[in-house]
Amino acid sequence: MSIYNKILSKEEKIAVIGLGYVGMPLAIEFAKYVEVIGFDTNKEKIKKYKSGVDVTNEVGDKVLKETTMCFTSDEEKLKGANFFIVAVPTPISSDKLPDLSPVIGASEVVGRNLTEGSYVVYESTVYPGVTEDVCIPILERESGLKCGTDFKVGYSPERINPGDKIHRLDSIVKVVSGIDQESLDIITKVYEIVVKAGVHKASSIKVAEAAKVVENSQRDINIAFMNELAMVFDKMEIDTNEVIKAMDTKWNALGFYPGLVGGHCIGVDPYYFIYKAEQLGYRSQIIASGRKINDDMGKFVGQAVIKKLIDADKKVKGAKVAIFGVAFKEDCPDVRNSKVIDIVNYLNEFEVNIKFVDPVVNPEEAYQEYGINIVSLDEIRDMDAIVLAVGHEEFKNIDLEELSYYYTDPNKILIDVKSIKNKSEALSKGYLYWSL
């Protein structure tokens, strides 16, 4: 009987390593059909999951309370599984280099608990070659087993979009790959248990690894193009959004908008491609340029705040500015690699007094990550400027009349990064309005 059939009959278990924004939804979905062990080294996170608190907001507290999944931070319990899925983050260092320490650590954990006949599938974003050149040797060293003979390995890049309630795990085509044809067939069947949209079989692990970094690099470049347009149009005093609306009337327009590009995918994955290319002696031009543009957008928004303060004859040093939104994207609690912080860093150079509001983000995480204190809307009063940095639904629901209560005088500066307010209406109500 194959491992696939044993998983279906619940004789064997699937273990998901890393229960974050990717691993949690995946583990929860598998647990609807098969036996699942959910492992994470963060004991506090596991404790919350066990009590029915979803810190990711991806599946919801109710689903957590009802799942049959076994949550654990005890790696010994992984010995009860034979199909491992590694879904740990792969960040970048401060100097923009790939940080493989989480995936290396996860490989060591899996390797120590690997048994003959097992399968290991990596979902973490990496540059082509990491699974075979970095991860497999670790698995072999820690387990004493031989890949291809004693255990099999595959790669299936995660495609979950945090905070997206429409494009979910089961409705996104899954790219899969394996070390050989047998592993490819088995891994495909296992993912087909939960992925109703279908599976695309990549010809090799390297192809699957490359597909992931390229799909996010493509988005990064397109957004960088719109950001560059926004900076030029700002000098021309042309409304970028009006240009985009006109352009999008053509059938082949791509529908991209300018914005802050952070998070743990689009703001990170291109650097993995750039790193590997440079290792091979090729210096990236388009991808690296796109990253440079997008990395500078926080500063560009910060400059807009300062210019508006000067235009309004307000004293810059000591000006009161409220930043609405700290997360890297709308309606998502994740603060990792949030480009909002680049706005903050620029404003801090002018000794501006900043208050932060974000009803979605965990205040403790924001403080641990950036040393900032999140306050409630009730504490926002007498502001000189408000920066709508993230388009949370709650911020969209604050009308311009209500928003005016948070200012100190009639010169109400509104920096609307994501254009969530109507420009004409804002101007008619006396706002000194600016958007990307």
C-alpha positions in Angstrom: 0.0 0.0 0.0 1.4 3.4 -1.0 1.9 6.2 1.5 -0.9 8.1 -0.2 -3.4 5.3 0.5 -2.1 5.0 4.1 -2.6 8.8 4.6 -6.2 8.5 3.2 -6.9 5.5 5.5 -5.4 7.5 8.4 -2.7 4.9 9.0 -0.1 7.5 8.4 0.0 11.2 9.3 0.9 14.4 7.6 3.1 16.9 9.6 3.2 20.5 8.8 6.3 22.3 10.0 5.7 26.0 10.6 2.2 27.2 11.5 2.1 30.8 10.2 0.2 32.5 7.4 1.0 29.6 5.0 1.3 26.5 7.2 -1.8 27.1 9.3 -4.4 27.2 6.4 -2.7 24.2 4.8 -2.7 22.1 8.0 -6.3 23.0 8.8 -7.4 22.0 5.3 -5.6 18.7 5.4 -7.0 18.0 8.8 -10.5 18.0 7.3 -9.6 14.7 5.5 -6.6 13.1 7.2 -4.6 12.9 10.4 -2.4 16.0 10.8 0.3 17.1 13.3 0.9 20.8 13.3 4.3 21.7 14.6 5.8 25.1 15.4 8.8 26.0 17.6 6.9 29.0 19.0 5.4 27.6 22.2 3.3 30.7 22.9 1.8 30.5 19.4 1.0 26.8 19.9 -0.6 27.6 23.2 -2.9 30.1 21.6 -3.8 27.7 18.8 -4.8 25.1 21.3 -7.0 27.5 23.1 -8.7 28.4 19.8 -7.1 31.7 19.1 -6.0 32.2 15.5 -3.1 34.7 15.6 -2.9 34.8 11.8 -6.6 35.6 11.1 -6.4 33.2 8.2 -8.8 30.4 9.3 -10.6 31.9 12.3 -11.0 31.0 16.0 -14.1 28.8 15.3 -12.3 26.6 12.8 -9.3 26.2 15.2 -11.6 25.1 18.0 -13.2 22.5 15.8 -10.2 21.1 14.0 -8.9 17.6 14.7 -5.3 18.7 14.2 -2.7 17.9 16.9 -0.8 21.1 17.8 2.6 20.7 19.2 6.0 22.3 19.8 7.5 18.9 20.8 9.5 17.6 17.9 9.4 14.0 19.3 5.8 13.9 18.2 6.9 14.3 14.6 8.1 10.7 14.7 4.4 9.8 14.3 4.3 11.3 10.7 5.6 10.0 7.4 4.7 12.9 5.1 6.3 16.2 6.1 5.5 19.7 4.7 7.9 22.5 5.6 6.2 25.9 5.5 8.6 28.1 7.4 9.4 31.7 6.4 12.5 32.5 4.3 13.3 36.2 5.0 16.1 38.4 4.0 18.9 39.9 6.1 19.4 43.6 6.7 21.8 43.7 3.7 19.1 42.1 1.4 20.7 38.6 1.3 18.6 35.4 1.7 18.3 34.2 5.3 18.0 30.4 5.0 18.3 29.8 8.8 14.5 29.0 9.3 14.5 26.4 6.5 17.8 25.0 7.6 16.5 24.7 11.2 13.3 23.0 10.0 15.3 20.6 7.9 17.3 19.6 11.0 14.1 19.1 13.0 12.6 16.9 10.3 15.9 15.0 9.7 16.1 14.1 13.4 12.6 12.6 13.2 12.7 11.1 9.7 12.0 7.4 9.2 12.4 5.1 6.2 9.8 5.5 3.5 8.9 9.1 4.4 8.3 12.1 2.1 9.5 15.7 2.7 8.0 18.5 0.7 9.2 22.1 1.0 6.9 25.0 0.5 9.2 27.8 1.7 10.2 30.3 -1.0 13.9 29.7 -2.0 16.1 30.3 -5.0 16.6 27.4 -7.4 18.8 24.7 -6.0 18.2 25.2 -2.3 16.0 22.1 -1.8 18.6 19.7 -3.4 21.8 21.5 -2.5 21.1 22.7 1.0 18.1 20.8 2.4 18.6 17.3 1.3 22.2 17.0 2.7 20.8 18.2 6.0 18.1 15.6 6.0 20.6 12.9 5.1 23.1 14.0 7.8 20.5 14.2 10.6 18.6 11.0 9.7 21.4 8.8 8.5 19.1 7.9 5.6 19.7 8.3 1.8 17.4 10.5 -0.3 15.9 8.7 -3.3 16.4 5.4 -1.6 15.2 5.7 2.0 13.1 8.8 1.7 11.8 11.1 -1.1 11.8 14.9 -1.4 9.7 17.4 -3.3 9.0 21.1 -3.6 5.6 22.8 -3.9 5.7 26.6 -3.6 3.1 28.2 -1.4 0.7 30.5 -3.2 -1.5 31.6 -0.3 -2.2 35.4 -0.3 -2.5 36.5 3.4 -5.8 38.3 4.1 -7.3 37.3 0.8 -10.7 35.7 1.4 -11.4 34.9 -2.3 -8.2 33.2 -3.6 -7.9 30.4 -1.0 -5.7 27.3 -0.8 -8.3 25.0 -2.5 -9.0 27.4 -5.4 -5.4 28.1 -6.4 -3.6 25.7 -8.8 -0.8 24.0 -6.9 2.6 23.6 -8.5 4.3 20.4 -7.4 7.6 18.7 -8.1 9.6 15.7 -6.9 13.0 14.2 -6.8 11.8 11.5 -9.3 8.7 10.4 -11.1 7.4 8.2 -8.2 7.7 11.1 -5.7 6.1 13.5 -8.1 3.1 11.2 -8.5 2.7 10.6 -4.8 3.1 14.3 -3.9 0.5 15.2 -6.5 -2.0 12.8 -5.2 -1.5 14.0 -1.6 -2.1 17.7 -2.6 -5.1 16.8 -4.7 -6.8 15.8 -1.4 -7.2 19.5 -0.6 -6.5 21.5 -3.8 -9.7 21.4 -5.9 -8.3 23.8 -8.5 -5.9 21.2 -9.7 -2.2 20.5 -9.7 0.5 21.5 -12.2 3.4 19.0 -12.3 6.7 20.8 -12.8 9.5 18.9 -14.6 12.0 19.4 -11.8 12.4 20.8 -8.3 14.5 23.7 -9.7 11.7 24.6 -12.1 9.2 24.7 -9.2 11.5 26.8 -7.1 12.1 29.2 -9.9 8.4 29.5 -10.7 7.8 30.9 -7.2 10.4 33.6 -7.2 9.6 34.6 -10.7 5.9 35.0 -10.2 6.5 37.4 -7.3 9.3 39.2 -9.1 6.9 39.8 -12.0 4.4 41.5 -9.8 7.2 43.5 -8.1 8.4 44.8 -11.5 4.9 45.8 -12.6 4.2 47.7 -9.3 7.6 49.3 -9.6 6.7 50.7 -13.0 3.5 52.2 -11.5 5.5 53.6 -8.6 7.9 55.3 -11.0 5.0 56.8 -12.9 3.5 58.0 -9.7 6.8 59.8 -8.8 7.0 61.5 -12.2 3.3 62.4 -12.3 3.7 64.0 -8.9 6.2 66.4 -10.4 3.9 67.0 -13.3 0.9 67.6 -11.0 -1.0 64.8 -12.7 -3.3 62.5 -10.8 -1.8 59.0 -11.2 -5.1 57.2 -10.5 -6.9 59.2 -13.2 -4.2 58.1 -15.7 -4.6 54.5 -14.6 -8.4 54.7 -14.9 -8.0 56.0 -18.5 -5.3 53.4 -19.3 -7.3 50.5 -17.9 -10.1 51.0 -20.4 -7.9 49.1 -22.9 -8.5 45.4 -23.0 -4.9 44.4 -22.3 -4.1 46.8 -19.4 -2.7 44.9 -16.5 -4.5 46.7 -13.7 -1.6 47.4 -11.4 -1.5 50.4 -9.0 1.3 52.2 -7.2 1.9 51.4 -3.5 4.1 50.2 -0.7 5.5 46.8 -1.5 6.4 44.9 1.7 5.5 41.6 3.3 7.3 38.3 3.1 6.6 37.5 -0.6 6.8 40.3 -3.2 9.1 42.4 -1.1 11.5 39.5 -0.4 11.4 36.9 -3.2 13.1 39.0 -5.9 16.2 39.3 -3.7 16.4 35.4 -3.8 16.5 35.6 -7.6 19.0 38.5 -7.6 21.3 36.6 -5.1 21.4 33.4 -7.2 21.9 35.3 -10.4 24.9 37.2 -9.0 26.4 33.9 -7.7 26.4 32.8 -11.4 28.0 36.0 -12.5 25.0 37.8 -13.8 24.0 41.2 -12.4 20.3 41.6 -12.4 19.1 44.8 -14.1 15.3 45.0 -14.4 14.5 43.0 -11.2 17.1 44.9 -9.1 15.9 48.2 -10.4 12.3 47.4 -9.6 13.3 46.5 -6.1 15.2 49.8 -5.7 12.2 51.8 -6.8 9.8 49.9 -4.5 12.2 50.1 -1.5 12.3 53.9 -1.9 8.5 54.4 -1.8 8.3 54.8 1.9 10.7 57.7 1.8 8.8 59.2 -1.1 5.6 59.2 0.9 7.4 60.7 3.9 8.7 63.5 1.7 5.1 64.2 0.7 4.1 64.5 4.3 6.9 67.1 5.0 6.0 69.1 1.8 2.4 69.3 2.8 3.3 70.4 6.3 5.4 73.2 4.8 2.7 74.2 2.3 0.2 74.5 5.2 2.7 76.8 7.1 2.9 74.2 9.9 6.0 73.8 12.0 7.6 70.5 10.9 9.6 69.8 14.1 7.1 68.5 16.6 4.2 68.3 14.1 1.6 65.7 15.1 1.1 63.0 12.6 -1.1 60.0 12.8 -0.3 56.9 10.8 -3.3 54.7 10.1 -2.0 51.2 9.4 1.2 49.4 10.3 0.6 46.0 8.6 2.2 45.2 5.3 -1.2 45.0 3.6 -4.8 45.6 4.1 -6.9 43.5 6.5 -3.9 41.3 7.5 -2.2 41.4 10.9 1.2 40.6 9.6 3.8 43.4 10.2 6.8 41.6 8.8 8.7 43.7 6.3 6.1 46.5 6.4 7.2 49.4 4.3 5.1 51.7 6.5 8.1 51.8 8.7 10.1 53.4 6.0 7.7 56.4 6.2 8.2 56.5 9.9 12.0 56.4 9.6 12.0 59.3 7.3 9.6 61.4 9.4 11.7 60.6 12.5 14.6 62.5 10.9 12.5 65.7 11.2 11.5 64.9 14.9 7.8 64.6 14.0 5.5 63.3 16.8 3.9 60.1 15.4 1.0 58.1 16.7 0.0 54.7 15.2 -3.4 53.2 14.7 -4.0 49.7 13.5 -7.1 47.7 14.6 -5.9 44.5 12.8 -2.3 44.2 14.1 -1.4 42.7 17.4 0.2 45.6 19.4 2.7 43.3 21.1 4.0 42.1 17.7 4.3 45.7 16.4 6.3 46.7 19.5 8.5 43.7 19.3 9.2 44.1 15.6 9.6 47.9 15.4 9.4 49.3 19.0 6.2 51.3 18.2 3.1 51.7 20.3 -0.3 51.2 18.7 -3.1 53.3 20.2 -6.8 53.3 19.7 -8.7 55.8 17.5 -9.9 57.5 20.7 -6.4 58.6 21.5 -6.0 60.4 18.1 -6.8 64.1 18.5 -5.4 67.4 17.4 -3.4 66.0 14.5 -1.6 68.2 11.9 -1.6 65.3 9.4 -3.0 61.9 8.9 -1.4 59.2 6.7 -3.8 56.5 5.5 -0.9 54.1 4.9 -2.9 50.8 4.7 -6.3 50.3 3.2 -7.9 48.4 6.1 -11.7 48.0 5.7 -12.2 49.8 9.0 -10.3 52.8 7.7 -12.4 52.8 4.5 -15.5 53.0 6.7 -14.4 56.2 8.4 -16.0 59.0 6.3 -14.3 62.3 5.7 -16.6 64.1 8.1 -15.6 61.8 11.0 -12.0 61.9 10.0 -12.0 65.7 10.4 -12.5 65.3 14.2 -9.0 64.1 14.5 -7.3 67.3 13.4 -6.1 70.4 15.3 -7.2 73.1 12.8 -8.9 73.6 9.4 -5.6 72.9 7.6 -6.3 69.1 7.4 -3.4 67.3 5.7 -4.5 63.9 4.4 -1.9 61.6 2.8 -3.9 58.8 1.2 -1.3 56.3 0.1 -3.8 53.7 -1.3 -6.4 56.3 -2.5 -9.1 54.8 -0.3 -10.9 58.2 -0.1 -12.5 60.2 -2.9 -10.1 63.0 -3.9 -12.8 65.4 -5.2 -14.8 65.0 -2.0 -11.7 65.4 0.2 -10.8 68.7 -1.6 -14.3 70.0 -1.4 -14.3 69.4 2.4 -11.1 71.5 2.8 -8.5 68.7 3.1 -5.0 69.3 1.8 -5.0 66.0 0.0 -2.2 63.9 -1.6 -2.2 60.3 -2.9 0.2 58.1 -4.8 
